[in-house]
């Protein structure tokens, strides 16, 4: 009987401990919900938690990053179709057609509650206003550079951008690079320096593209708003300015570029598609990946632009540009090797234990 009573006592204690744990968990969740409402406003999703190991990242962000930078790499081919449209007017139409496309996707994905919650968050709106201004500047400078034949300056800007991402990631986000990654950063820096030596007159293009997009990505990584609602709000913020630009060109002697030629008008509308899709992919990747890793994946886009400059645009390749290209691709190879080695190590350790 003593053993039975002892066993019953232990079972009762176990049930009491489980009940206490459930109450504590409920209290913690209530506290976190209250803290979330205080920091981000009601019904707003918090950002994805950062991994404890700064060198690790969510693999689900990698396909989105590769797809986004591939589309951006081939974007100059699309800009050939709208080369007769003034850059400022084209950016205006690009924003105008991006908004309805985003709204359609929001409805299809049933994210309207998320969009409304983000609009009710004052802090998120302030951050998205800043990111909207940055992306508008980036779009205009890039379109102007491609239309005026400064393909290599545009390519250089996005070669510099990963270095900006690494700088922002290490200084502001507390991310750490391994020894091999620092070697890759150094080689990429040498490659950029070689290019800068032969591109002083167009340096402002490259630096504007690099820092505007680097800061844009950093802001989008921090704001507690989903990728699609965020881009929709950014486009809506820019709509008044874009409509004013479209109206100004329509009232000018040359008239509007939209509505006169069917093919050109269709190409302008497609600007919303080629804008919304890669930016959505980038926003997803920026929120799910280590920012320094994301920065090096971006070398894919300027490499494609660089090749297009040699082949489609038939721009002459200087020896300094060829040397820079070699330095940067060596840096990418080292960085990818380091990532592969780190992902393989846990698998090998698990296999040896089993």
Backbone torsions as a table, in degrees:
resi	resn	phi	psi	omega
1	UNK	NA	-34.3	179.1
2	UNK	-63.9	-40.7	179.8
3	UNK	-65.8	-40.6	-179.2
4	UNK	-64.8	-41.5	179.2
5	UNK	-64.9	-39.5	179.1
6	UNK	-64.1	-41.1	179.5
7	UNK	-64.8	-41.8	178.6
8	UNK	-63.9	-36.2	179.0
9	UNK	-66.0	-40.8	178.5
10	UNK	-64.9	-40.4	179.0
11	UNK	-64.0	-40.2	179.2
12	UNK	-64.5	-41.5	177.9
13	UNK	-62.1	-40.2	179.4
14	UNK	-63.0	-41.4	179.1
15	UNK	-65.8	-38.8	178.3
16	UNK	-64.0	-40.2	179.7
17	UNK	-65.8	-41.1	178.1
18	UNK	-62.3	-43.2	179.0
19	UNK	-62.4	-40.4	178.5
20	UNK	-65.6	-39.0	179.7
21	UNK	-64.7	-40.3	178.7
22	UNK	-63.6	-41.5	179.0
23	UNK	-64.2	-41.5	179.0
24	UNK	-64.4	-40.6	179.1
25	UNK	-63.9	-40.5	178.1
26	UNK	-64.1	-38.7	178.3
27	UNK	-65.3	-42.2	179.5
28	UNK	-63.1	-41.2	-179.7
29	UNK	-65.7	-39.9	178.3
30	UNK	-63.2	-40.5	178.6
31	UNK	-64.3	-43.3	179.3
32	UNK	-65.1	-38.3	178.9
33	UNK	-64.4	-41.6	178.5
34	UNK	-65.4	-41.2	179.1
35	UNK	-65.4	-39.0	178.2
36	UNK	-63.9	-42.7	179.2
37	UNK	-64.1	-35.9	179.3
38	UNK	-67.8	-43.3	-173.9
39	UNK	-81.0	-37.5	-170.6
40	UNK	-118.7	-7.0	-176.6
41	UNK	92.4	165.0	-175.9
42	UNK	-71.5	145.4	171.4
43	UNK	62.0	23.4	177.7
44	UNK	-108.1	131.1	-178.8
45	UNK	-73.8	138.1	178.0
46	UNK	-78.7	161.2	-179.5
47	UNK	-65.0	159.5	175.0
48	UNK	-62.0	135.9	-179.2
49	UNK	-64.3	142.7	179.4
50	UNK	-76.4	142.4	177.7
51	UNK	-66.0	148.0	-178.7
52	UNK	-64.6	-36.1	177.1
53	UNK	-89.1	114.8	-175.3
54	UNK	-62.6	-21.8	-177.3
55	UNK	-85.1	-9.3	179.3
56	UNK	-95.6	155.4	-179.8
57	UNK	-148.1	161.7	179.9
58	UNK	-73.5	119.6	-177.9
59	UNK	-60.4	-24.0	-177.5
60	UNK	-65.2	-16.9	178.2
61	UNK	-82.7	-17.6	-175.3
62	UNK	-66.7	-48.5	178.5
63	UNK	-59.5	-39.2	178.9
64	UNK	-63.9	-40.6	179.8
65	UNK	-65.2	-45.0	-179.9
66	UNK	-63.1	-42.9	179.9
67	UNK	-64.2	-42.8	-178.8
68	UNK	-62.4	-47.4	-176.2
69	UNK	-72.8	-26.3	174.9
70	UNK	-68.2	-44.4	178.0
71	UNK	-61.8	-44.9	178.7
72	UNK	-63.9	-32.6	179.7
73	UNK	-63.8	-37.7	-178.9
74	UNK	-92.7	5.2	-179.4
75	UNK	-59.1	-35.3	177.7
76	UNK	-56.9	-28.7	177.3
77	UNK	-65.2	-38.1	176.2
78	UNK	-68.0	-39.2	-177.5
79	UNK	-66.0	-20.4	174.2
80	UNK	-62.1	-34.6	-178.3
81	UNK	-68.4	-24.6	-176.5
82	UNK	-118.1	27.8	-176.2
83	UNK	-67.1	-19.3	178.7
84	UNK	-82.4	-9.3	-179.6
85	UNK	-88.2	127.8	177.3
86	UNK	-55.4	141.8	-175.0
87	UNK	-55.2	-44.0	-178.4
88	UNK	-65.5	-42.7	178.7
89	UNK	-64.0	-40.5	-179.1
90	UNK	-64.1	-42.0	178.3
91	UNK	-62.6	-38.7	176.9
92	UNK	-59.9	-48.7	178.8
93	UNK	-66.3	-34.1	179.6
94	UNK	-60.4	-42.6	179.0
95	UNK	-70.1	-42.2	-178.6
96	UNK	-58.3	-41.9	-177.7
97	UNK	-85.0	-14.8	176.2
98	UNK	-71.8	-39.3	-175.9
99	UNK	-60.1	-52.1	-179.6
100	UNK	-63.2	-34.0	178.0
101	UNK	-64.1	-42.5	177.9
102	UNK	-63.4	-41.2	179.7
103	UNK	-63.8	-38.5	177.7
104	UNK	-63.2	-43.9	179.4
105	UNK	-65.1	-37.9	177.7
106	UNK	-60.5	-44.0	179.3
107	UNK	-66.0	-41.9	-179.0
108	UNK	-65.5	-36.1	-179.2
109	UNK	-90.4	3.4	178.1
110	UNK	55.3	47.8	-179.6
111	UNK	-108.0	16.7	179.1
112	UNK	-61.0	-38.9	175.7
113	UNK	-61.1	-37.2	177.3
114	UNK	-65.2	-39.5	179.3
115	UNK	-64.1	-43.4	179.5
116	UNK	-65.3	-39.0	179.1
117	UNK	-64.6	-39.5	178.8
118	UNK	-66.7	-37.2	178.9
119	UNK	-66.7	-24.1	178.9
120	UNK	-86.2	-2.9	-177.6
121	UNK	-99.4	108.5	-175.1
122	UNK	-64.4	-42.4	-179.3
123	UNK	-62.5	-42.1	179.3
124	UNK	-63.5	-39.7	-179.9
125	UNK	-65.1	-38.6	178.1
126	UNK	-64.0	-44.2	179.8
127	UNK	-65.9	-42.4	-179.7
128	UNK	-68.2	-29.2	174.3
129	UNK	-64.8	-42.3	177.8
130	UNK	-66.4	-43.2	179.7
131	UNK	-67.3	-32.6	177.2
132	UNK	-64.7	-41.9	178.1
133	UNK	-63.7	-41.1	-179.5
134	UNK	-64.9	-43.6	-177.7
135	UNK	-71.0	-30.8	176.8
136	UNK	-66.0	-43.7	176.7
137	UNK	-61.3	-44.4	-179.5
138	UNK	-60.9	-44.6	179.6
139	UNK	-60.4	-46.9	-176.7
140	UNK	-63.3	-47.3	-177.8
141	UNK	-63.6	-39.6	-178.9
142	UNK	-66.7	-47.2	179.9
143	UNK	-61.3	-44.0	179.4
144	UNK	-61.4	-41.5	-178.8
145	UNK	-64.5	-43.9	-179.3
146	UNK	-67.5	-42.8	-177.4
147	UNK	-68.8	-26.3	179.0
148	UNK	-95.1	6.3	176.0
149	UNK	86.5	6.2	-179.6
150	UNK	-87.6	58.2	-175.6
151	UNK	-66.5	-43.2	-178.3
152	UNK	-68.5	-31.7	176.2
153	UNK	-65.5	-40.2	176.6
154	UNK	-65.6	-42.1	177.9
155	UNK	-62.2	-42.7	179.2
156	UNK	-61.1	-38.6	179.5
157	UNK	-58.0	-39.2	-179.4
158	UNK	-87.3	-9.3	166.4
159	UNK	-77.0	-36.1	178.8
160	UNK	-72.4	-33.2	-173.7
161	UNK	-55.4	-42.6	177.2
162	UNK	-59.1	-34.5	176.4
163	UNK	-66.3	-36.7	175.4
164	UNK	-64.5	-41.1	178.4
165	UNK	-62.4	-42.5	178.4
166	UNK	-62.8	-42.1	179.4
167	UNK	-62.1	-46.5	179.2
168	UNK	-66.6	-39.6	-178.8
169	UNK	-65.7	-39.5	-178.9
170	UNK	-78.6	-37.7	-175.4
171	UNK	-82.3	-39.1	-172.3
172	UNK	-104.0	-29.4	-176.3
173	UNK	-104.5	-3.8	178.1
174	UNK	71.7	21.4	178.7
175	UNK	-77.4	150.9	-177.3
176	UNK	-119.1	144.4	177.1
177	UNK	-109.8	145.2	176.3
178	UNK	-77.4	175.1	-179.5
179	UNK	-63.4	-42.7	179.0
180	UNK	-64.4	-36.8	178.8
181	UNK	-66.6	-36.8	176.5
182	UNK	-66.3	-35.0	174.8
183	UNK	-62.5	-41.9	178.4
184	UNK	-63.1	-41.3	178.1
185	UNK	-61.8	-42.3	179.9
186	UNK	-63.0	-43.8	178.8
187	UNK	-64.7	-41.1	177.6
188	UNK	-64.1	-38.5	177.5
189	UNK	-63.0	-39.2	176.9
190	UNK	-63.7	-42.5	179.1
191	UNK	-62.0	-41.2	177.8
192	UNK	-66.4	-39.7	179.5
193	UNK	-62.7	-37.9	177.7
194	UNK	-63.5	-40.7	178.4
195	UNK	-68.3	-39.5	-179.0
196	UNK	-61.9	-32.8	-179.2
197	UNK	-63.0	-26.7	-178.8
198	UNK	-110.4	14.5	-177.3
199	UNK	-140.1	41.9	-176.5
200	UNK	-67.7	-35.4	-176.5
201	UNK	-70.3	-24.4	179.8
202	UNK	-112.4	19.1	-177.2
203	UNK	-62.6	-34.8	-178.2
204	UNK	-62.0	-34.1	177.9
205	UNK	-63.3	-49.3	-176.9
206	UNK	-63.5	-45.2	-177.8
207	UNK	-68.1	-38.4	178.5
208	UNK	-63.3	-45.1	178.8
209	UNK	-62.6	-43.0	-176.2
210	UNK	-66.1	-49.4	-173.9
211	UNK	-78.3	-32.4	178.9
212	UNK	-66.5	-44.2	-177.9
213	UNK	-77.2	-33.5	176.7
214	UNK	-63.0	-44.0	178.8
215	UNK	-69.9	-35.2	176.3
216	UNK	-59.1	-47.7	180.0
217	UNK	-62.6	-37.5	178.9
218	UNK	-64.8	-42.6	178.6
219	UNK	-64.3	-42.9	-180.0
220	UNK	-67.1	-27.3	177.4
221	UNK	-70.6	-29.5	-174.8
222	UNK	-91.4	-29.4	-173.8
223	UNK	-73.1	135.3	-177.7
224	UNK	-82.9	56.4	-179.7
225	UNK	-134.9	140.1	178.7
226	UNK	-61.7	161.6	-174.8
227	UNK	-62.7	-47.3	-178.1
228	UNK	-69.7	-49.6	175.7
229	UNK	-58.6	-36.6	-179.9
230	UNK	-63.4	-47.5	179.1
231	UNK	-64.8	-36.7	178.1
232	UNK	-62.6	-43.0	179.2
233	UNK	-68.2	-40.2	177.1
234	UNK	-58.6	-44.7	179.3
235	UNK	-64.4	-40.7	179.5
236	UNK	-64.7	-37.8	178.5
237	UNK	-62.1	-36.2	-177.1
238	UNK	-87.0	-6.3	-176.0
239	UNK	-60.7	-46.9	-179.3
240	UNK	-56.9	-45.0	178.4
241	UNK	-64.7	-41.2	-180.0
242	UNK	-65.3	-42.1	177.8
243	UNK	-64.0	-37.6	176.7
244	UNK	-64.0	-39.8	178.1
245	UNK	-65.0	-45.8	179.5
246	UNK	-61.3	-41.8	179.0
247	UNK	-65.1	-40.9	-179.0
248	UNK	-62.3	-42.3	178.6
249	UNK	-70.3	-33.3	178.0
250	UNK	-66.3	-32.3	179.4
251	UNK	-85.1	-9.3	-178.7
252	UNK	-75.7	162.5	179.8
253	UNK	-58.8	-35.4	-179.2
254	UNK	-72.7	-22.7	179.9
255	UNK	79.7	175.2	-178.6
256	UNK	-77.2	147.3	176.1
257	UNK	-78.0	-16.0	-177.6
258	UNK	-96.6	132.8	174.7
259	UNK	101.9	-11.1	-179.4
260	UNK	-90.8	-39.5	-179.5
261	UNK	-121.7	130.4	-174.6
262	UNK	-63.6	-45.2	-177.8
263	UNK	-66.3	-43.8	179.7
264	UNK	-64.5	-39.4	178.7
265	UNK	-64.2	-40.5	177.3
266	UNK	-64.2	-40.0	178.6
267	UNK	-63.6	-38.2	178.2
268	UNK	-65.4	-42.1	178.1
269	UNK	-61.3	-39.1	179.4
270	UNK	-64.5	-15.6	175.4
271	UNK	-59.8	-31.5	176.4
272	UNK	-66.9	-36.0	179.7
273	UNK	-69.1	-49.5	-177.3
274	UNK	-71.7	-10.5	174.3
275	UNK	-90.3	-48.8	-173.3
276	UNK	-68.1	-46.6	-172.1
277	UNK	-62.9	-54.8	-178.6
278	UNK	-66.8	-32.8	178.1
279	UNK	-67.8	-36.8	175.2
280	UNK	-63.5	-43.8	178.8
281	UNK	-62.9	-41.1	179.9
282	UNK	-65.8	-41.7	-179.8
283	UNK	-62.7	-39.2	176.8
284	UNK	-62.9	-46.4	-178.6
285	UNK	-64.8	-40.0	-177.1
286	UNK	-65.2	-30.5	-178.7
287	UNK	-85.5	-16.5	-175.1
288	UNK	-111.0	-11.3	-174.7
289	UNK	-116.3	157.5	168.7
290	UNK	-61.1	131.2	-171.5
291	UNK	-66.7	-34.0	178.4
292	UNK	-66.6	-41.3	177.1
293	UNK	-63.6	-43.0	177.5
294	UNK	-58.4	-37.3	-179.6
295	UNK	-62.1	-38.3	-178.5
296	UNK	-77.5	-27.9	174.6
297	UNK	-64.3	-25.6	-178.2
298	UNK	-66.4	-15.1	177.4
299	UNK	-61.1	-17.5	179.1
300	UNK	-61.9	-45.3	-176.2
301	UNK	-64.3	-52.4	-180.0
302	UNK	-65.4	-25.7	176.6
303	UNK	-66.3	-41.7	176.8
304	UNK	-64.6	-43.2	178.2
305	UNK	-62.6	-39.6	179.3
306	UNK	-61.0	-44.2	179.4
307	UNK	-66.5	-39.4	177.1
308	UNK	-62.5	-36.4	177.5
309	UNK	-62.3	-34.9	178.9
310	UNK	-75.9	-38.1	-171.2
311	UNK	-97.0	-63.6	-175.0
312	UNK	-73.3	-48.0	-177.8
313	UNK	-85.3	-12.4	175.3
314	UNK	53.0	47.6	175.7
315	UNK	-86.9	139.3	-179.0
316	UNK	-66.9	141.6	179.3
317	UNK	-101.4	117.7	179.7
318	UNK	-81.6	155.9	178.0
319	UNK	-57.0	-37.7	179.6
320	UNK	-64.0	-36.7	179.2
321	UNK	-68.2	-38.5	177.9
322	UNK	-65.3	-41.9	178.0
323	UNK	-63.5	-41.1	178.4
324	UNK	-62.7	-42.5	178.9
325	UNK	-57.2	-42.3	-179.8
326	UNK	-65.6	-43.1	179.0
327	UNK	-60.7	-45.1	-174.4
328	UNK	-68.8	-41.5	179.3
329	UNK	-68.9	-31.6	173.6
330	UNK	-63.8	-41.3	177.5
331	UNK	-61.4	-42.3	179.4
332	UNK	-63.1	-41.8	-179.8
333	UNK	-61.3	-41.7	179.6
334	UNK	-66.2	-42.4	-178.8
335	UNK	-64.7	-44.2	179.2
336	UNK	-65.5	-39.2	177.0
337	UNK	-59.8	-42.8	179.7
338	UNK	-64.2	-43.6	178.5
339	UNK	-61.6	-43.9	-179.0
340	UNK	-64.1	-40.4	-179.9
341	UNK	-64.7	-39.8	-179.4
342	UNK	-69.7	-35.7	179.2
343	UNK	-74.6	-27.9	-178.7
344	UNK	-79.6	-30.5	-176.2
345	UNK	-58.9	-48.6	179.1
346	UNK	-61.3	-36.5	179.8
347	UNK	-65.0	-42.2	178.4
348	UNK	-67.0	-37.5	178.6
349	UNK	-65.2	-40.5	177.9
350	UNK	-66.1	-36.9	179.6
351	UNK	-67.6	-37.2	-179.7
352	UNK	-69.8	-33.3	179.0
353	UNK	-70.2	-42.2	-179.7
354	UNK	-72.0	NA	NA
